[in-house]
Amino acid sequence: MEDFEKIEKIGEGTYGVVYKGRNRLTGQIVAMKKIRLESDDEGVPSTAIREISLLKELKHENIVCLEDVLMEENRIYLIFEFLSMDLKKYMDSLPVDKHMESELVRSYLYQITSAILFCHRRRVLHRDLKPQNLLIDKSGLIKVADFGLGRSFGIPVRIYTHEIVTLWYRAPEVLLGSPRYSCPVDIWSIGCIFAEMATRKPLFQGDSEIDQLFRMFRILKTPTEDIWPGVTSLPDYKNTFPCWSTNQLTNQLKNLDANGIDLIQKMLIYDPVHRISAKDILEHPYFNGFQSGLVRN
C-alpha cells in the first residue's frame, strides 16, 4: 500500500468505500476500492475474490481496468483506472430542457453493448447494469464498472440469488422470482438505460418490486402465456395482477427514430428466450451508417 496514497473519498461501492488515489511512483491517478472484511478470521470475502477473478479476465476497452490488488492487514484494496464521471452524473448535469445528442446515445449504446457481448461470450453476466456504474471520459469513451455482482455462469444454469440488479433496471424474470436466468437480464437493463439516455427519464421508476412490475405492465402491457410462455408458473406471478392490455412504449420514446424504437422494443421483450442478444443489437439497423469512433460528450 505504500506505493499509493488516498486523495479523497469519492463514494460507497457495493462492498466498501471508493477513494480517488495516486500512485506515488508514477503519479497516476487511480480509483481505490476498499473492500470491507467483517473480521480477521474471515479473510477476503468470496464476493471480492469473484470480482478480482472476473476483472482480470475481462480486458476490453469498454470495461474498467483492474490495475492491481493489494492486501493491508484485514483490508483488501482493488486499484482501478480512474474515471471521474458516470453516466448518471453526466445526464444530471445537462440543462433540464436539453437531451443527449442522438449520435452520443448511439455511440454509448454501441460501446456498452460491445462490453457486454465480450462478457457474455466468456460466460459472464454483469447483472447490475445501471447509469451509476457506466463511467465516461471527455473523449466519448464509456466503460462498464463494478463487477461486484457479476458471476460466471455454467451449464446447467444454477439457481441464482435474486438480489442483484438495482430496481429500475431489473428484468421481469428476476422480479417474478425465476429460479434461473442468463444473458437476457443484462439486455433488459441496457434497454432501460438506452431509453433513459434518449429521454432523460428512467423508464420504470418503481419503489418496490411490485410497483416496479406494475410500472412495466402499464407501459408494456401485462404479460400473458401468449406472449411469455411459462410466465404464470413463475414463483411470484399472481393471477390477481391488474390487466393492462395495450403497449404504450412508443409514447414514452418521443426522441427516438423508428429504428431506435424497434431496437428498444426488442430489448424489452418479456420472454427472455426471445429478447434480442448483444450480438444482434450491434447488427441492428439502428447502427446503420454508424462509425464506431468516439463522439465527444
Protein Blocks (a to p, Z undefined) as FASTA:
>chain_A
ZZpccfbdcbdcfkbccdddddfknopacdddddddfbfklopafklmmmmmmmmmmgcf
kbccdfbdcdehjaccddddddfbdfklmmmmpcfklccdfklmmmmmmmmmmmmmmmmm
nopafklacfklcccdfkopacdehjllgccdddddddddfblcdfklpcfklmnopabd
cfklmmmmmmmmmmmmmnopafblcfbfklmmmmmmmmnopadfklmghklmpmkbcfkb
ccdfbdfklmmmmmbcfklmmmmmmmmgfblmlpccfklmmmpmklgoiacbdcdZZ
